[in-house]
């Protein structure tokens, strides 16, 4: 099981910073791999509280600590890479890639969080697609918050050309989801058997995004 979740810095709709609430969501997801976005230094705590390995991709640092993407996984981590894809004058963004081991196979997991403006997303999508194309792992998963508001999302075509088409499900805003910002792809021979948005009383208030979860057959 693979999930993607923008945790909004663990700040819920009630404006409370509550990592414990995020932990409850993560445990309920019961996924082997979870791609997280908008994570602060709490990723160490999230990993410890869920009993998973943590791979972190810092996109910015300040006196308050680090911030960026993270991957939590139950699988052994063979390697990790963090690549900046930010555009000058805009919020720093990055791609976090972890190569995981399952049985005798390697699985590349790419996690990203793209920008809010069309022009920066176009550049960032091309960079993400290039990383996918360079991947040598036997199986590939791409997940994250792509901030693509349009339903058919033609801008994502460079990624789709590598990963294939996948259903888009509405995840934002969490209270009444209208936009399919969060996505998961799997490239053959891996395949997505089922895809769902996890909408519960807890997920509706824990973040401004709902988590998305896929049953991936490797």
Backbone as CSV, one residue per row, in Angstrom:
resi,resn,N_x,N_y,N_z,CA_x,CA_y,CA_z,C_x,C_y,C_z
1,UNK,0.847,-1.190,0.000,0.000,0.000,0.000,0.888,1.247,0.000
2,UNK,0.538,2.225,-0.838,1.284,3.473,-0.967,0.319,4.632,-0.735
3,UNK,0.765,5.646,-0.002,-0.082,6.813,0.257,0.697,8.093,0.008
4,UNK,-0.029,9.159,-0.246,0.555,10.492,-0.362,-0.298,11.447,0.459
5,UNK,0.378,12.360,1.179,-0.369,13.193,2.135,0.385,14.500,2.367
6,UNK,-0.263,15.608,2.042,0.251,16.932,2.407,-0.271,17.248,3.798
7,UNK,0.638,17.253,4.776,0.205,17.369,6.174,0.120,18.811,6.667
8,UNK,0.434,19.778,5.795,0.244,21.195,6.133,0.985,21.580,7.412
9,UNK,2.217,21.045,7.551,3.001,21.358,8.746,2.373,20.853,10.024
10,UNK,1.498,19.848,9.920,0.765,19.274,11.058,-0.204,20.277,11.686
11,UNK,-0.571,21.307,10.927,-1.555,22.291,11.389,-2.897,21.963,10.754
12,UNK,-3.885,21.709,11.603,-5.196,21.315,11.115,-6.110,22.485,10.832
13,UNK,-7.345,22.186,10.462,-8.310,23.238,10.167,-8.673,24.050,11.393
14,UNK,-8.391,23.494,12.566,-8.614,24.249,13.801,-7.419,25.124,14.162
15,UNK,-6.403,25.168,13.263,-5.190,25.983,13.413,-4.273,25.503,14.531
16,UNK,-4.490,24.299,15.006,-3.608,23.725,16.024,-2.502,22.913,15.372
17,UNK,-1.277,23.123,15.864,-0.147,22.291,15.434,-0.209,21.017,16.268
18,UNK,-0.503,19.887,15.610,-0.779,18.659,16.353,-0.186,17.449,15.630
19,UNK,1.135,17.212,15.790,1.755,16.044,15.150,1.124,14.721,15.580
20,UNK,0.624,14.649,16.811,0.004,13.402,17.269,-1.232,13.060,16.435
21,UNK,-1.948,14.075,16.018,-3.127,13.847,15.177,-2.700,13.304,13.808
22,UNK,-1.597,13.844,13.270,-1.070,13.325,12.009,-0.629,11.872,12.172
23,UNK,-0.021,11.558,13.292,0.392,10.172,13.554,-0.817,9.243,13.515
24,UNK,-1.922,9.663,14.087,-3.121,8.822,14.076,-3.605,8.581,12.647
25,UNK,-3.518,9.615,11.811,-3.891,9.440,10.401,-2.942,8.458,9.726
26,UNK,-1.634,8.635,9.947,-0.648,7.779,9.292,-0.817,6.317,9.707
27,UNK,-1.059,6.084,10.964,-1.272,4.708,11.423,-2.498,4.098,10.764
28,UNK,-3.561,4.899,10.644,-4.796,4.390,10.044,-4.624,4.110,8.552
29,UNK,-3.713,4.833,7.883,-3.473,4.571,6.467,-2.902,3.173,6.247
30,UNK,-2.109,2.697,7.216,-1.548,1.347,7.172,-0.853,1.083,5.832
31,UNK,-0.013,2.032,5.407,0.685,1.915,4.126,2.142,1.546,4.359
32,UNK,2.727,0.858,3.384,4.146,0.503,3.454,5.041,1.662,3.056
33,UNK,4.504,2.567,2.248,5.235,3.759,1.801,4.279,4.941,1.871
34,UNK,4.716,6.038,2.507,3.897,7.245,2.591,4.753,8.428,2.161
35,UNK,4.344,9.098,1.090,5.004,10.323,0.638,4.327,11.502,1.336
36,UNK,5.127,12.286,2.051,4.595,13.418,2.812,5.120,14.730,2.243
37,UNK,4.271,15.740,2.243,4.681,17.081,1.853,4.354,18.063,2.980
38,UNK,5.027,19.216,2.946,4.891,20.261,3.974,5.176,19.691,5.359
39,UNK,6.334,19.071,5.468,6.757,18.446,6.727,7.806,19.333,7.381
40,UNK,7.640,19.592,8.676,8.683,20.313,9.400,9.600,19.285,10.071
41,UNK,10.375,19.707,11.057,11.328,18.795,11.690,10.649,17.646,12.414
42,UNK,9.320,17.597,12.411,8.589,16.514,13.073,8.734,15.186,12.350
43,UNK,9.435,15.137,11.163,9.494,13.840,10.462,10.168,12.777,11.309
44,UNK,11.140,13.190,12.159,11.784,12.209,13.039,10.759,11.617,14.004
45,UNK,9.919,12.500,14.542,8.884,12.043,15.468,7.861,11.169,14.752
46,UNK,7.466,11.572,13.546,6.485,10.794,12.792,7.000,9.393,12.510
47,UNK,8.291,9.290,12.162,8.883,7.975,11.896,8.911,7.128,13.159
48,UNK,9.351,7.725,14.245,9.449,6.975,15.508,8.067,6.523,15.976
49,UNK,7.081,7.408,15.856,5.736,7.098,16.358,5.025,6.056,15.509
50,UNK,5.414,5.935,14.233,4.778,4.948,13.361,5.631,3.699,13.179
51,UNK,6.859,3.709,13.682,7.748,2.568,13.533,8.271,2.389,12.121
52,UNK,8.376,3.484,11.371,8.819,3.423,9.987,10.178,4.114,9.822
53,UNK,10.854,3.811,8.705,12.065,4.534,8.350,11.671,5.885,7.763
54,UNK,12.494,6.914,7.998,12.223,8.240,7.445,13.333,8.646,6.490
55,UNK,12.939,9.175,5.336,13.863,9.782,4.389,13.397,11.210,4.195
56,UNK,14.266,12.177,4.407,13.865,13.581,4.401,14.492,14.330,3.228
57,UNK,13.718,15.235,2.655,14.203,16.112,1.595,13.908,17.554,1.954
58,UNK,14.893,18.238,2.532,14.714,19.604,3.013,14.668,20.565,1.825
59,UNK,13.665,21.427,1.791,13.592,22.446,0.748,13.925,23.839,1.282
60,UNK,13.758,24.040,2.580,14.203,25.309,3.153,14.484,25.131,4.637
61,UNK,15.380,25.985,5.150,15.772,25.947,6.556,15.708,27.352,7.133
62,UNK,15.422,27.432,8.418,15.401,28.715,9.119,15.761,28.476,10.572
63,UNK,15.694,29.516,11.377,15.997,29.382,12.801,14.999,28.464,13.499
64,UNK,13.842,28.237,12.853,12.817,27.362,13.438,13.001,25.907,13.045
65,UNK,13.945,25.636,12.126,14.216,24.256,11.743,14.088,24.046,10.248
66,UNK,13.924,22.786,9.849,13.864,22.406,8.442,12.413,22.182,8.008
67,UNK,12.236,22.220,6.688,10.897,22.093,6.117,11.024,21.481,4.728
68,UNK,10.078,20.618,4.351,10.147,20.050,3.011,9.321,18.793,2.869
69,UNK,9.875,17.838,2.124,9.204,16.575,1.847,9.823,15.451,2.676
70,UNK,9.098,14.364,2.803,9.628,13.190,3.503,8.951,11.940,2.959
71,UNK,9.635,10.830,3.083,9.068,9.523,2.766,9.197,8.650,3.999
72,UNK,8.096,8.096,4.445,8.109,7.099,5.510,7.899,5.736,4.865
73,UNK,8.639,4.745,5.306,8.505,3.428,4.689,8.836,2.315,5.665
74,UNK,8.188,1.175,5.465,8.509,-0.037,6.210,9.577,-0.855,5.494
75,UNK,9.886,-0.477,4.255,10.835,-1.234,3.447,12.261,-0.734,3.679
76,UNK,13.262,-1.589,3.472,14.657,-1.148,3.601,14.977,-0.077,2.559
77,UNK,15.720,0.941,2.992,16.106,2.042,2.106,17.518,1.794,1.594
78,UNK,17.662,1.684,0.279,18.973,1.461,-0.316,19.715,2.763,-0.576
79,UNK,18.987,3.790,-1.012,19.620,5.082,-1.289,18.564,6.168,-1.285
80,UNK,19.028,7.408,-1.199,18.112,8.540,-1.248,18.795,9.721,-1.924
81,UNK,17.993,10.526,-2.613,18.492,11.699,-3.320,17.471,12.810,-3.188
82,UNK,17.952,14.022,-2.951,17.077,15.184,-2.893,17.557,16.196,-3.935
83,UNK,16.657,16.590,-4.825,17.017,17.472,-5.940,16.179,18.747,-5.870
84,UNK,16.802,19.927,-5.798,16.018,21.171,-5.806,15.442,21.440,-7.178
85,UNK,14.197,21.865,-7.238,13.560,22.214,-8.509,12.870,23.571,-8.398
86,UNK,13.305,24.383,-7.444,12.684,25.688,-7.233,12.983,26.654,-8.368
87,UNK,12.126,27.655,-8.502,12.261,28.714,-9.499,12.621,30.000,-8.769
88,UNK,13.553,30.760,-9.311,13.973,32.016,-8.674,12.766,32.910,-8.392
89,UNK,12.744,33.424,-7.169,11.677,34.323,-6.775,10.432,33.639,-6.263
90,UNK,10.417,32.307,-6.273,9.281,31.557,-5.786,9.710,30.678,-4.610
91,UNK,8.733,30.090,-3.932,9.036,29.226,-2.787,9.919,28.052,-3.218
92,UNK,10.957,27.728,-2.443,11.808,26.577,-2.795,11.002,25.286,-2.860
93,UNK,11.297,24.484,-3.872,10.628,23.194,-4.053,11.686,22.127,-4.309
94,UNK,11.311,20.872,-4.122,12.282,19.809,-4.336,11.632,18.492,-4.702
95,UNK,12.466,17.594,-5.188,12.067,16.214,-5.457,12.878,15.314,-4.539
96,UNK,12.210,14.449,-3.831,12.861,13.483,-2.955,12.689,12.096,-3.578
97,UNK,13.808,11.410,-3.801,13.757,10.067,-4.371,14.405,9.081,-3.414
98,UNK,13.715,7.991,-3.146,14.258,6.911,-2.319,14.168,5.613,-3.112
99,UNK,15.245,4.865,-3.118,15.240,3.535,-3.733,15.085,2.525,-2.606
100,UNK,14.026,1.744,-2.681,13.665,0.803,-1.628,13.857,-0.619,-2.137
101,UNK,13.980,-1.546,-1.203,14.159,-2.961,-1.548,12.962,-3.749,-1.056
102,UNK,12.367,-4.518,-1.955,11.300,-5.419,-1.567,11.533,-6.753,-2.255
103,UNK,11.794,-7.781,-1.481,12.163,-9.065,-2.051,13.455,-8.910,-2.835
104,UNK,13.450,-9.352,-4.075,14.635,-9.202,-4.908,14.563,-8.020,-5.845
105,UNK,13.586,-7.142,-5.649,13.387,-6.017,-6.558,13.706,-4.683,-5.882
106,UNK,14.056,-3.695,-6.718,14.207,-2.329,-6.228,13.023,-1.499,-6.697
107,UNK,12.599,-0.582,-5.839,11.470,0.292,-6.146,11.917,1.733,-5.942
108,UNK,11.817,2.548,-6.979,12.101,3.973,-6.862,10.813,4.698,-6.489
109,UNK,10.882,5.469,-5.412,9.735,6.287,-4.992,10.133,7.749,-5.115
110,UNK,9.444,8.472,-5.961,9.682,9.903,-6.150,8.537,10.664,-5.508
111,UNK,8.885,11.607,-4.650,7.905,12.419,-3.924,8.221,13.885,-4.188
112,UNK,7.212,14.649,-4.567,7.457,16.062,-4.840,6.252,16.912,-4.468
113,UNK,6.497,18.212,-4.414,5.457,19.195,-4.127,5.734,20.390,-5.038
114,UNK,4.895,20.556,-6.056,5.149,21.563,-7.071,4.595,22.925,-6.671
115,UNK,5.001,23.945,-7.437,4.657,25.324,-7.134,3.210,25.679,-7.443
116,UNK,2.833,26.895,-7.049,1.457,27.352,-7.184,1.175,28.012,-8.533
117,UNK,2.215,28.482,-9.205,2.029,29.189,-10.477,2.228,28.258,-11.675
118,UNK,1.468,28.513,-12.729,1.553,27.675,-13.926,2.971,27.611,-14.476
119,UNK,3.629,28.781,-14.581,4.932,28.812,-15.239,5.975,28.013,-14.463
120,UNK,5.917,28.047,-13.128,6.899,27.274,-12.367,6.594,25.783,-12.419
121,UNK,5.305,25.417,-12.418,4.958,24.004,-12.512,5.413,23.403,-13.836
122,UNK,5.277,24.162,-14.919,5.697,23.637,-16.218,7.177,23.253,-16.206
123,UNK,7.996,24.125,-15.632,9.432,23.835,-15.540,9.681,22.659,-14.610
124,UNK,9.010,22.646,-13.474,9.226,21.601,-12.474,8.768,20.231,-12.977
125,UNK,7.676,20.190,-13.712,7.177,18.919,-14.244,8.186,18.317,-15.209
126,UNK,8.803,19.147,-16.044,9.824,18.649,-16.964,11.007,18.074,-16.189
127,UNK,11.387,18.723,-15.088,12.505,18.228,-14.273,12.158,16.910,-13.591
128,UNK,10.942,16.808,-13.095,10.518,15.551,-12.474,10.502,14.441,-13.513
129,UNK,9.990,14.735,-14.703,9.940,13.733,-15.769,11.342,13.270,-16.147
130,UNK,12.306,14.193,-16.152,13.683,13.814,-16.471,14.237,12.850,-15.430
131,UNK,13.937,13.083,-14.152,14.385,12.180,-13.093,13.748,10.800,-13.247
132,UNK,12.489,10.777,-13.626,11.823,9.487,-13.853,12.519,8.739,-14.987
133,UNK,12.840,9.469,-16.045,13.481,8.841,-17.188,14.859,8.293,-16.883
134,UNK,15.551,8.901,-15.921,16.901,8.456,-15.552,16.889,7.290,-14.568
135,UNK,15.719,6.962,-14.034,15.632,5.954,-12.973,15.980,4.566,-13.512
136,UNK,16.809,3.838,-12.764,17.220,2.489,-13.172,16.596,1.394,-12.307
137,UNK,15.788,1.767,-11.321,15.126,0.761,-10.490,14.144,-0.047,-11.327
138,UNK,13.883,-1.269,-10.907,13.016,-2.154,-11.697,11.553,-1.735,-11.647
139,UNK,11.177,-0.978,-10.616,9.803,-0.491,-10.489,9.825,0.960,-10.039
140,UNK,8.801,1.737,-10.426,8.776,3.162,-10.108,7.405,3.584,-9.604
141,UNK,7.426,4.440,-8.578,6.218,5.061,-8.049,6.481,6.560,-7.970
142,UNK,5.537,7.354,-8.403,5.623,8.810,-8.307,4.407,9.295,-7.532
143,UNK,4.644,10.152,-6.549,3.546,10.630,-5.706,3.832,12.059,-5.263
144,UNK,2.791,12.727,-4.803,3.003,14.048,-4.253,1.825,14.980,-4.459
145,UNK,2.072,16.234,-4.089,1.115,17.319,-4.275,1.570,18.092,-5.512
146,UNK,0.831,17.946,-6.611,1.238,18.543,-7.879,0.591,19.903,-8.131
147,UNK,-0.249,20.335,-7.205,-0.851,21.674,-7.279,-1.462,21.977,-8.645
148,UNK,-1.908,20.946,-9.326,-2.527,21.131,-10.643,-4.035,21.126,-10.465
149,UNK,-4.629,22.311,-10.601,-6.031,22.498,-10.249,-6.990,21.971,-11.309
150,UNK,-6.547,21.899,-12.552,-7.443,21.508,-13.635,-7.643,20.001,-13.661
151,UNK,-8.882,19.607,-13.905,-9.234,18.187,-13.810,-8.408,17.282,-14.704
152,UNK,-8.274,17.622,-15.993,-7.558,16.753,-16.915,-6.049,16.979,-16.871
153,UNK,-5.617,18.109,-16.338,-4.210,18.402,-16.064,-3.291,18.076,-17.239
154,UNK,-3.478,18.724,-18.407,-2.588,18.456,-19.545,-1.135,18.812,-19.244
155,UNK,-0.916,19.710,-18.293,0.455,20.095,-17.959,1.267,18.928,-17.419
156,UNK,0.589,17.894,-16.917,1.291,16.737,-16.356,1.704,15.727,-17.422
157,UNK,1.483,16.048,-18.681,1.770,15.107,-19.777,3.191,14.554,-19.766
158,UNK,4.240,15.356,-19.450,5.591,14.775,-19.420,5.738,13.632,-18.413
159,UNK,5.032,13.726,-17.288,5.065,12.642,-16.304,4.221,11.468,-16.789
160,UNK,3.051,11.765,-17.328,2.163,10.710,-17.827,2.846,9.913,-18.942
161,UNK,3.683,10.580,-19.755,4.360,9.873,-20.846,5.284,8.782,-20.322
162,UNK,5.810,8.962,-19.106,6.649,7.940,-18.483,5.835,6.940,-17.665
163,UNK,4.835,7.436,-16.941,4.156,6.633,-15.931,2.823,6.059,-16.390
164,UNK,2.274,6.605,-17.475,0.949,6.185,-17.912,-0.140,7.011,-17.239
165,UNK,-1.337,6.954,-17.779,-2.462,7.712,-17.225,-2.927,7.088,-15.915
166,UNK,-3.409,7.930,-15.030,-3.932,7.452,-13.765,-5.121,8.313,-13.369
167,UNK,-6.057,7.732,-12.643,-7.245,8.465,-12.213,-6.853,9.621,-11.304
168,UNK,-7.598,10.714,-11.393,-7.391,11.854,-10.507,-8.585,11.960,-9.561
169,UNK,-8.289,12.012,-8.281,-9.325,12.063,-7.256,-9.197,13.354,-6.456
170,UNK,-10.307,13.913,-6.069,-10.315,15.213,-5.388,-9.854,15.083,-3.941
171,UNK,-8.870,15.909,-3.578,-8.282,15.831,-2.229,-8.239,17.169,-1.500
172,UNK,-8.553,18.269,-2.176,-8.396,19.602,-1.580,-9.589,20.475,-1.965
173,UNK,-10.077,21.286,-0.978,-9.735,21.313,0.449,-10.370,20.143,1.188
174,UNK,-9.797,19.799,2.308,-10.170,18.558,2.989,-11.624,18.530,3.443
175,UNK,-12.162,19.687,3.816,-13.525,19.709,4.333,-14.543,19.433,3.232
176,UNK,-14.254,19.942,2.025,-15.143,19.733,0.897,-14.291,19.686,-0.365
177,UNK,-13.699,18.535,-0.682,-12.690,18.475,-1.740,-13.246,18.759,-3.140
178,UNK,-12.582,19.687,-3.830,-12.974,20.091,-5.168,-11.890,19.832,-6.207
179,UNK,-10.609,19.733,-5.760,-9.494,19.691,-6.690,-8.606,18.471,-6.453
180,UNK,-8.157,17.876,-7.555,-7.299,16.677,-7.490,-5.831,17.097,-7.489
181,UNK,-5.375,17.641,-6.374,-3.994,18.129,-6.297,-2.998,17.010,-6.019
182,UNK,-3.425,15.985,-5.314,-2.526,14.926,-4.842,-2.703,13.684,-5.707
183,UNK,-1.560,13.101,-6.140,-1.633,12.023,-7.117,-0.611,10.927,-6.828
184,UNK,-0.912,9.745,-7.332,0.012,8.602,-7.247,0.013,7.901,-8.601
185,UNK,1.212,7.612,-9.106,1.378,6.798,-10.310,2.263,5.597,-9.985
186,UNK,2.082,4.520,-10.709,2.988,3.373,-10.665,3.280,2.961,-12.103
187,UNK,4.563,2.680,-12.388,4.954,2.321,-13.749,5.135,0.817,-13.869
188,UNK,4.619,0.254,-14.965,4.742,-1.183,-15.218,6.217,-1.599,-15.162
189,UNK,6.439,-2.784,-14.512,5.486,-3.837,-14.174,4.685,-3.597,-12.893
190,UNK,4.995,-2.560,-12.119,4.126,-2.228,-10.989,2.811,-1.674,-11.532
191,UNK,1.719,-1.882,-10.801,0.445,-1.341,-11.255,-0.441,-1.014,-10.063
192,UNK,-1.269,-0.010,-10.249,-2.219,0.381,-9.208,-3.495,-0.434,-9.375
193,UNK,-3.807,-1.207,-8.341,-5.000,-2.049,-8.355,-6.230,-1.237,-7.947
194,UNK,-6.057,-0.364,-6.959,-7.151,0.494,-6.520,-6.585,1.797,-5.985
195,UNK,-7.376,2.847,-6.063,-6.956,4.181,-5.641,-8.120,4.829,-4.918
196,UNK,-7.842,5.447,-3.770,-8.922,6.046,-2.995,-8.445,7.269,-2.233
197,UNK,-9.363,8.171,-1.992,-9.140,9.277,-1.063,-9.646,8.834,0.299
198,UNK,-8.822,9.043,1.325,-9.194,8.604,2.672,-9.879,9.768,3.379
199,UNK,-11.183,9.701,3.430,-11.981,10.799,3.988,-12.707,10.300,5.227
200,UNK,-12.230,10.737,6.373,-12.830,10.394,7.661,-12.981,11.673,8.477
201,UNK,-13.619,11.565,9.625,-13.745,12.735,10.500,-12.359,13.261,10.885
202,UNK,-11.410,12.351,11.076,-10.062,12.760,11.462,-9.317,13.423,10.308
203,UNK,-9.331,12.806,9.121,-8.578,13.383,8.000,-9.172,14.701,7.537
204,UNK,-10.450,14.905,7.728,-11.078,16.167,7.303,-10.583,17.351,8.112
205,UNK,-10.081,17.110,9.340,-9.645,18.251,10.149,-8.148,18.274,10.430
206,UNK,-7.430,17.181,10.138,-6.011,17.110,10.495,-5.127,17.972,9.605
207,UNK,-5.552,18.217,8.353,-4.787,19.000,7.389,-5.767,19.628,6.415
208,UNK,-5.277,20.535,5.553,-6.159,21.094,4.529,-6.255,20.192,3.300
209,UNK,-5.434,19.124,3.241,-5.521,18.109,2.197,-6.014,16.799,2.805
210,UNK,-6.680,15.988,1.995,-6.980,14.619,2.372,-5.883,13.704,1.841
211,UNK,-5.554,12.644,2.562,-4.577,11.689,2.036,-5.180,10.852,0.909
212,UNK,-4.309,10.430,-0.003,-4.706,9.537,-1.085,-3.917,8.244,-0.929
213,UNK,-4.570,7.106,-1.184,-3.938,5.804,-0.918,-4.185,4.874,-2.109
214,UNK,-3.125,4.143,-2.477,-3.206,3.218,-3.614,-2.744,1.836,-3.185
215,UNK,-3.462,0.838,-3.634,-3.015,-0.543,-3.514,-2.165,-0.804,-4.749
216,UNK,-0.848,-0.919,-4.549,0.092,-1.082,-5.652,0.595,-2.527,-5.684
217,UNK,0.431,-3.147,-6.812,0.929,-4.512,-7.000,2.296,-4.433,-7.655
218,UNK,3.323,-4.896,-6.929,4.694,-4.800,-7.429,5.098,-6.041,-8.217
